[in-house]
């Protein structure tokens, strides 16, 4: 089985973290989303999903 069959998540920052609690700001930075409309791809696992859940009001998530 090849690694290409592994599911991934595309995460895009759609709202600024200005005014959010410090923990949420740090989570956005840890996801590598430094500017609005920045997009990153991550493997679909529990740790990434937990980070996304913390900032779900700031990001858009697509399964690819």
Secondary structure, 3 states (H helix, E strand, C coil): CCHHHCCEEEEEECCCCCCCCHHHHHHHHHCCCCCCCCEEEEECCHHHHHHHHHCCCCEEEEEC
